[in-house]
Amino acid sequence: METIHKIGRRKTAVARVYVSDGSGNITINKRELDNYFTTATLRYKVLQPLNLTDNAKAFDIKVNVYGGGVTGQAEAVRLAISRALIELDPENRAILKPEGLLTRDPRMVERKKFGQKKARKKFQFSKR
């Protein structure tokens, strides 16, 4: 099997995932998974598509991720891995789709408007 390359995004985080045959090693920005994502919740998010499809020890995954915060990066990696697993085996789509792992979350930070304090918050209005 040749290496499969997929991209996942979440907020401003972009993850490039390279999946190849192996023994379950996951490297993120040249660091181990446990080193990069320190909390159990973030590690669970990254491993979720692999655990659902019973591929936790089947592939070596190399990830380059940048932008955003740690949660956005973890969810970007999750989306990219899900997309790669579908390219490997189209039957995985039936497993991952109901869990919502193939949906690109479109929610982004709303931009700040001029003449206002923040995106929605205004300066205090004085009638007189």
Backbone as a printed PyTorch tensor [residue, N CA C, xyz], in Angstrom:
tensor([[[  0.8400,  -1.1870,   0.0000],
         [  0.0000,   0.0000,   0.0000],
         [  0.8820,   1.2460,   0.0000]],

        [[  0.5530,   2.1840,  -0.8650],
         [  1.2920,   3.4370,  -0.8660],
         [  0.7240,   4.3650,   0.2140]],

        [[  1.4100,   5.4350,   0.4910],
         [  0.9910,   6.3860,   1.5310],
         [ -0.2140,   7.1780,   1.0530]],

        [[ -1.1860,   7.3250,   1.9500],
         [ -2.3920,   8.1080,   1.6330],
         [ -2.2810,   9.4440,   2.3470]],

        [[ -2.5170,  10.5200,   1.6040],
         [ -2.4130,  11.8800,   2.1460],
         [ -3.7910,  12.5180,   2.1740]],

        [[ -4.2080,  13.0120,   3.3380],
         [ -5.5000,  13.6900,   3.4850],
         [ -5.3260,  14.9230,   4.3610]],

        [[ -6.2560,  15.8660,   4.2100],
         [ -6.2190,  17.1110,   4.9740],
         [ -7.5010,  17.2480,   5.7800]],

        [[ -7.3640,  17.6870,   7.0240],
         [ -8.5130,  17.9820,   7.8770],
         [ -8.3770,  19.3830,   8.4360]],

        [[ -9.5030,  20.0710,   8.5930],
         [ -9.4750,  21.4330,   9.1240],
         [-10.5080,  21.5930,  10.2240]],

        [[-10.2080,  22.4920,  11.1590],
         [-11.1470,  22.8480,  12.2240],
         [-10.7530,  24.2230,  12.7310]],

        [[-11.6760,  25.1790,  12.6840],
         [-11.3820,  26.5820,  13.0190],
         [-10.2040,  27.0410,  12.1640]],

        [[ -9.0790,  27.4030,  12.7630],
         [ -7.9350,  27.8210,  11.9450],
         [ -6.8410,  26.7600,  11.9270]],

        [[ -7.1180,  25.5780,  12.4440],
         [ -6.1250,  24.4970,  12.4590],
         [ -6.2090,  23.6850,  11.1730]],

        [[ -5.0540,  23.3420,  10.6350],
         [ -4.9780,  22.5170,   9.4240],
         [ -4.0660,  21.3300,   9.7120]],

        [[ -4.5760,  20.1210,   9.4540],
         [ -3.8010,  18.9100,   9.6970],
         [ -3.6100,  18.1530,   8.3880]],

        [[ -2.3490,  17.8200,   8.0890],
         [ -2.0280,  16.9720,   6.9440],
         [ -1.6270,  15.6170,   7.4940]],

        [[ -2.3300,  14.5720,   7.0340],
         [ -2.1270,  13.2250,   7.5720],
         [ -1.6000,  12.3160,   6.4680]],

        [[ -0.5600,  11.5430,   6.8140],
         [  0.0170,  10.5640,   5.8950],
         [ -0.1380,   9.1900,   6.5320]],

        [[ -0.9690,   8.3380,   5.9200],
         [ -1.2630,   7.0120,   6.4700],
         [ -0.5570,   5.9540,   5.6290]],

        [[  0.1780,   5.0650,   6.3070],
         [  0.8430,   3.9540,   5.6240],
         [  0.7470,   2.7130,   6.5040]],

        [[  1.0400,   1.5500,   5.9160],
         [  1.0190,   0.3030,   6.6860],
         [  2.0390,   0.3830,   7.8130]],

        [[  1.6870,  -0.2230,   8.9510],
         [  2.6200,  -0.1890,  10.0700],
         [  2.0600,  -0.8790,  11.2910]],

        [[  2.5070,  -0.4020,  12.4560],
         [  2.1440,  -1.0710,  13.7060],
         [  1.3800,  -0.1730,  14.6730]],

        [[  0.8540,   0.9540,  14.2090],
         [  0.0530,   1.8010,  15.0830],
         [  0.7800,   2.9900,  15.6580]],

        [[  1.9350,   3.3600,  15.0940],
         [  2.6550,   4.5390,  15.5730],
         [  2.0190,   5.8110,  15.0230]],

        [[  1.7680,   6.7710,  15.8980],
         [  1.2230,   8.0540,  15.4750],
         [  2.2190,   9.1390,  15.8690]],

        [[  2.7230,   9.8560,  14.8700],
         [  3.6930,  10.9270,  15.0910],
         [  3.0580,  12.2380,  14.6650]],

        [[  3.0440,  13.2200,  15.5740],
         [  2.4580,  14.5240,  15.2800],
         [  3.5530,  15.5710,  15.4210]],

        [[  3.8540,  16.2660,  14.3350],
         [  4.9270,  17.2680,  14.3060],
         [  6.2270,  16.7130,  14.9030]],

        [[  6.5710,  15.4950,  14.4860],
         [  7.7980,  14.7980,  14.9070],
         [  7.8310,  14.5130,  16.4090]],

        [[  6.6590,  14.4530,  17.0410],
         [  6.5540,  14.0810,  18.4530],
         [  5.5300,  12.9600,  18.5820]],

        [[  5.6560,  12.1730,  19.6420],
         [  4.7000,  11.0910,  19.8900],
         [  3.3290,  11.6760,  20.2240]],

        [[  2.2740,  10.8890,  19.9980],
         [  0.8990,  11.3180,  20.2900],
         [  0.7570,  11.7260,  21.7520]],

        [[  1.2710,  10.8980,  22.6830],
         [  1.1300,  11.1890,  24.1090],
         [  1.9060,  12.4370,  24.5180]],

        [[  2.9620,  12.7450,  23.7890],
         [  3.7490,  13.9350,  24.0500],
         [  3.0670,  15.2010,  23.5500]],

        [[  2.4140,  15.0990,  22.3780],
         [  1.8290,  16.2750,  21.7430],
         [  0.4820,  16.6290,  22.3620]],

        [[ -0.4140,  15.6480,  22.4460],
         [ -1.7260,  15.8680,  23.0810],
         [ -1.6520,  15.2640,  24.4800]],

        [[ -1.5110,  16.1260,  25.4830],
         [ -1.2310,  15.6590,  26.8360],
         [ -2.4600,  15.1530,  27.5720]],

        [[ -3.6620,  15.6480,  27.2410],
         [ -4.8520,  15.2110,  27.9750],
         [ -5.4760,  13.9890,  27.3190]],

        [[ -6.1390,  13.1870,  28.1310],
         [ -6.7690,  11.9540,  27.6340],
         [ -7.8970,  12.2640,  26.6520]],

        [[ -8.5960,  13.3710,  26.8620],
         [ -9.7130,  13.7450,  25.9790],
         [ -9.2230,  13.9970,  24.5630]],

        [[ -8.1300,  14.7240,  24.4280],
         [ -7.5990,  15.0250,  23.0970],
         [ -7.0700,  13.7740,  22.4140]],

        [[ -6.4100,  12.8890,  23.1880],
         [ -5.9240,  11.6290,  22.6100],
         [ -7.1030,  10.7710,  22.1490]],

        [[ -8.1860,  10.7640,  22.9390],
         [ -9.3720,   9.9930,  22.5650],
         [ -9.9560,  10.5130,  21.2520]],

        [[-10.0090,  11.8470,  21.1020],
         [-10.5430,  12.4330,  19.8670],
         [ -9.7370,  11.9990,  18.6500]],

        [[ -8.4160,  12.0000,  18.7890],
         [ -7.5510,  11.6320,  17.6620],
         [ -7.7060,  10.1560,  17.3170]],

        [[ -7.8180,   9.2990,  18.3350],
         [ -7.8900,   7.8520,  18.1020],
         [ -9.3010,   7.3430,  17.7990]],

        [[-10.3080,   8.1990,  17.9510],
         [-11.7020,   7.7760,  17.7900],
         [-11.9930,   7.0790,  16.4580]],

        [[-11.6170,   7.6550,  15.2970],
         [-11.9170,   6.9360,  14.0400],
         [-11.1960,   5.5910,  13.9250]],

        [[ -9.9700,   5.4970,  14.4680],
         [ -9.2230,   4.2390,  14.4080],
         [ -9.8680,   3.1770,  15.2980]],

        [[-10.3290,   3.5790,  16.4870],
         [-10.9620,   2.6220,  17.3950],
         [-12.3130,   2.1470,  16.8680]],

        [[-13.0820,   3.0460,  16.2560],
         [-14.3950,   2.6660,  15.7240],
         [-14.2680,   1.6600,  14.5850]],

        [[-13.2090,   1.7920,  13.7770],
         [-13.0350,   0.8940,  12.6300],
         [-12.0750,  -0.2640,  12.9340]],

        [[-11.6630,  -0.4200,  14.1960],
         [-10.7580,  -1.4920,  14.6250],
         [ -9.4350,  -1.4860,  13.8580]],

        [[ -8.8830,  -0.2880,  13.6280],
         [ -7.6150,  -0.1550,  12.9150],
         [ -6.5380,   0.4780,  13.7880]],

        [[ -6.6700,   0.3940,  15.1060],
         [ -5.7640,   1.1040,  16.0210],
         [ -4.3080,   0.6760,  15.8430]],

        [[ -4.0510,  -0.5930,  15.5030],
         [ -2.6800,  -1.0900,  15.3780],
         [ -2.3190,  -1.4520,  13.9380]],

        [[ -3.1230,  -1.0140,  12.9690],
         [ -2.9150,  -1.4470,  11.5920],
         [ -2.0650,  -0.4870,  10.7660]],

        [[ -2.0200,   0.7980,  11.1450],
         [ -1.3680,   1.7960,  10.2970],
         [ -0.4080,   2.6690,  11.0970]],

        [[  0.6310,   3.1490,  10.4130],
         [  1.4860,   4.1970,  10.9520],
         [  0.9750,   5.5170,  10.3940]],

        [[  0.8300,   6.5190,  11.2570],
         [  0.2680,   7.8010,  10.8480],
         [  1.2580,   8.9040,  11.1840]],

        [[  1.5780,   9.7060,  10.1850],
         [  2.4600,  10.8630,  10.3610],
         [  1.6120,  12.1030,  10.1200]],

        [[  1.6370,  13.0480,  11.0530],
         [  0.7640,  14.2190,  10.9810],
         [  1.5880,  15.4900,  11.0520]],

        [[  1.2770,  16.4310,  10.1690],
         [  1.7670,  17.8020,  10.2920],
         [  0.5550,  18.6680,  10.5670]],

        [[  0.5600,  19.3740,  11.6930],
         [ -0.5940,  20.1950,  12.0490],
         [ -0.0970,  21.5540,  12.5130]],

        [[ -0.8070,  22.5970,  12.0920],
         [ -0.4360,  23.9480,  12.4950],
         [ -1.6920,  24.8050,  12.5930]],

        [[ -1.5770,  25.9220,  13.3170],
         [ -2.6870,  26.8640,  13.4560],
         [ -3.6530,  26.4430,  14.5470]],

        [[ -4.3730,  27.4120,  15.0840],
         [ -5.4000,  27.1300,  16.0750],
         [ -4.8360,  26.7020,  17.4170]],

        [[ -5.7130,  26.1740,  18.2570],
         [ -5.3240,  25.6890,  19.5760],
         [ -5.2790,  24.1760,  19.5890]],

        [[ -5.0470,  23.6000,  20.7530],
         [ -4.8740,  22.1490,  20.8310],
         [ -6.1590,  21.3960,  20.4950]],

        [[ -7.3070,  21.8970,  20.9300],
         [ -8.5730,  21.2050,  20.6370],
         [ -8.8760,  21.2550,  19.1480]],

        [[ -8.7120,  22.4100,  18.5350],
         [ -8.9300,  22.5330,  17.1000],
         [ -7.9890,  21.6420,  16.3150]],

        [[ -6.7480,  21.5470,  16.7760],
         [ -5.7850,  20.6910,  16.0910],
         [ -6.1660,  19.2240,  16.2190]],

        [[ -6.6160,  18.8130,  17.4130],
         [ -7.0200,  17.4160,  17.6140],
         [ -8.1970,  17.0630,  16.7190]],

        [[ -9.1590,  17.9650,  16.5970],
         [-10.3300,  17.6860,  15.7670],
         [ -9.9870,  17.7360,  14.2850]],

        [[ -9.0150,  18.5530,  13.8980],
         [ -8.5550,  18.5680,  12.5100],
         [ -7.8670,  17.2490,  12.1600]],

        [[ -7.0650,  16.7380,  13.0870],
         [ -6.3930,  15.4510,  12.8790],
         [ -7.4360,  14.3380,  12.7690]],

        [[ -8.4610,  14.3920,  13.6250],
         [ -9.5220,  13.3770,  13.6100],
         [-10.2280,  13.3440,  12.2610]],

        [[-10.5450,  14.5140,  11.7060],
         [-11.2170,  14.5760,  10.4140],
         [-10.3240,  14.0140,   9.3060]],

        [[ -9.0490,  14.3660,   9.3300],
         [ -8.1280,  13.8910,   8.2950],
         [ -7.9620,  12.3740,   8.3560]],

        [[ -7.8410,  11.8220,   9.5740],
         [ -7.7170,  10.3630,   9.7120],
         [ -8.9780,   9.6680,   9.2240]],

        [[-10.1430,  10.2330,   9.5430],
         [-11.4080,   9.6530,   9.0820],
         [-11.4740,   9.6220,   7.5630]],

        [[-11.0550,  10.7080,   6.9230],
         [-11.0700,  10.7590,   5.4580],
         [-10.1110,   9.7340,   4.8640]],

        [[ -8.9620,   9.5390,   5.5070],
         [ -7.9870,   8.5670,   5.0090],
         [ -8.5180,   7.1430,   5.1430]],

        [[ -9.2000,   6.8450,   6.2570],
         [ -9.7410,   5.4990,   6.4690],
         [-10.8190,   5.1670,   5.4410]],

        [[-11.5590,   6.1710,   4.9940],
         [-12.5830,   5.9290,   3.9790],
         [-11.9470,   5.6310,   2.6280]],

        [[-10.8420,   6.3140,   2.3310],
         [-10.1650,   6.0220,   1.0660],
         [ -9.5860,   4.6080,   1.0780]],

        [[ -9.1320,   4.1550,   2.2500],
         [ -8.6030,   2.7920,   2.3650],
         [ -9.7010,   1.7520,   2.1700]],

        [[-10.8420,   1.9620,   2.8250],
         [-11.9450,   1.0060,   2.7510],
         [-13.2690,   1.7700,   2.7730]],

        [[-13.9730,   1.8550,   1.6410],
         [-15.2290,   2.6220,   1.5780],
         [-16.3040,   2.1340,   2.5610]],

        [[-16.1760,   0.9010,   3.0660],
         [-17.1640,   0.4090,   4.0320],
         [-17.0570,   1.1240,   5.3780]],

        [[-15.9050,   1.7460,   5.6380],
         [-15.7360,   2.5010,   6.8820],
         [-16.6650,   3.7060,   6.9490]],

        [[-17.1470,   4.1610,   5.7940],
         [-18.0340,   5.3300,   5.7540],
         [-19.3020,   5.0870,   6.5660]],

        [[-19.8480,   3.8790,   6.4770],
         [-21.0780,   3.5350,   7.2090],
         [-20.8680,   3.5680,   8.7190]],

        [[-19.6260,   3.3650,   9.1600],
         [-19.3130,   3.3870,  10.5940],
         [-19.0780,   4.8180,  11.0710]],

        [[-18.3140,   5.5950,  10.2790],
         [-17.8840,   6.9210,  10.7180],
         [-18.9280,   8.0130,  10.5170]],

        [[-19.7430,   7.8920,   9.4850],
         [-20.7260,   8.9380,   9.1600],
         [-21.7390,   9.1650,  10.2810]],

        [[-22.3620,   8.1150,  10.8490],
         [-23.3370,   8.3560,  11.9310],
         [-22.7160,   8.9840,  13.1740]],

        [[-21.4210,   8.7970,  13.3830],
         [-20.7380,   9.3790,  14.5400],
         [-20.3910,  10.8470,  14.3140]],

        [[-20.5960,  11.3520,  13.0940],
         [-20.3150,  12.7470,  12.7880],
         [-18.8460,  13.0400,  12.5530]],

        [[-18.0580,  12.0200,  12.2310],
         [-16.6170,  12.2110,  12.0720],
         [-16.2200,  12.6590,  10.6670]],

        [[-17.1680,  12.7200,   9.7560],
         [-16.8520,  13.1380,   8.3930],
         [-17.3370,  14.5500,   8.1020]],

        [[-17.9390,  15.1950,   9.0920],
         [-18.4860,  16.5240,   8.9010],
         [-17.4320,  17.5700,   9.2240]],

        [[-17.1640,  18.4480,   8.2880],
         [-16.2490,  19.5710,   8.5240],
         [-17.0200,  20.6080,   9.3180]],

        [[-16.6190,  20.8420,  10.5520],
         [-17.3130,  21.7890,  11.4240],
         [-17.0470,  23.2060,  10.9200]],

        [[-18.0800,  23.9160,  10.4310],
         [-17.8420,  25.2140,   9.7840],
         [-17.7190,  26.3830,  10.7590]],

        [[-17.8950,  26.1440,  12.0540],
         [-17.9040,  27.2630,  13.0030],
         [-16.5230,  27.8950,  13.1210]],

        [[-16.4690,  29.1810,  12.8500],
         [-15.2230,  29.9420,  12.9280],
         [-15.4640,  31.1470,  13.8260]],

        [[-14.3890,  31.7640,  14.2590],
         [-14.5050,  32.9760,  15.0620],
         [-15.0010,  34.1010,  14.1660]],

        [[-16.0310,  34.7950,  14.6390],
         [-16.5750,  35.9090,  13.8730],
         [-15.6210,  37.0930,  13.9690]],

        [[-15.4610,  37.8060,  12.8750],
         [-14.4840,  38.8920,  12.8660],
         [-14.9870,  40.0990,  13.6510]],

        [[-14.0570,  40.8740,  14.1740],
         [-14.3820,  42.1030,  14.8920],
         [-14.7370,  43.1690,  13.8620]],

        [[-15.8140,  43.9140,  14.1350],
         [-16.2230,  44.9980,  13.2400],
         [-15.7180,  46.3320,  13.7740]],

        [[-15.4230,  47.2450,  12.8630],
         [-14.9600,  48.5690,  13.2770],
         [-16.1080,  49.3280,  13.9340]],

        [[-15.7670,  50.2070,  14.8580],
         [-16.8000,  50.9740,  15.5760],
         [-17.4640,  50.1640,  16.6710]],

        [[-16.9700,  48.9420,  16.9130],
         [-17.5290,  48.0860,  17.9660],
         [-16.3820,  47.5820,  18.8360]],

        [[-16.7570,  47.1170,  20.0360],
         [-15.7580,  46.6200,  20.9670],
         [-15.2340,  45.2500,  20.5370]],

        [[-16.1560,  44.3610,  20.1300],
         [-15.8070,  43.0210,  19.6640],
         [-16.6920,  42.7020,  18.4610]],

        [[-16.8690,  41.4190,  18.1660],
         [-17.6610,  41.0410,  16.9940],
         [-19.1250,  41.4600,  17.1530]],

        [[-19.6820,  41.2090,  18.3450],
         [-21.0870,  41.5590,  18.5990],
         [-21.2310,  42.6700,  19.6320]],

        [[-20.3020,  42.7160,  20.5840],
         [-20.3990,  43.6850,  21.6800],
         [-20.1480,  45.0950,  21.1470]],

        [[-20.9700,  46.0360,  21.6090],
         [-20.8300,  47.4250,  21.1710],
         [-20.2670,  48.2680,  22.3170]],

        [[-19.8090,  49.4610,  21.9620],
         [-19.4630,  50.4250,  22.9910],
         [-20.7490,  50.8930,  23.6420]],

        [[-20.6460,  51.3470,  24.8890],
         [-21.8280,  51.7760,  25.6180],
         [-22.4690,  52.9700,  24.9070]],

        [[-23.7900,  52.8760,  24.7320],
         [-24.5390,  53.9210,  24.0340],
         [-24.9860,  55.0000,  25.0370]],

        [[-24.6990,  56.2220,  24.7120],
         [-25.1180,  57.3320,  25.5720],
         [-26.1720,  58.1450,  24.8400]],

        [[-27.3550,  58.2110,  25.4250],
         [-28.4420,  58.9200,  24.7880],
         [-28.2300,  60.4400,  24.8710]],

        [[-27.6750,  60.9030,  26.0030],
         [-27.4480,  62.3530,  26.1820],
         [-25.9950,  62.6310,  26.4840]]])
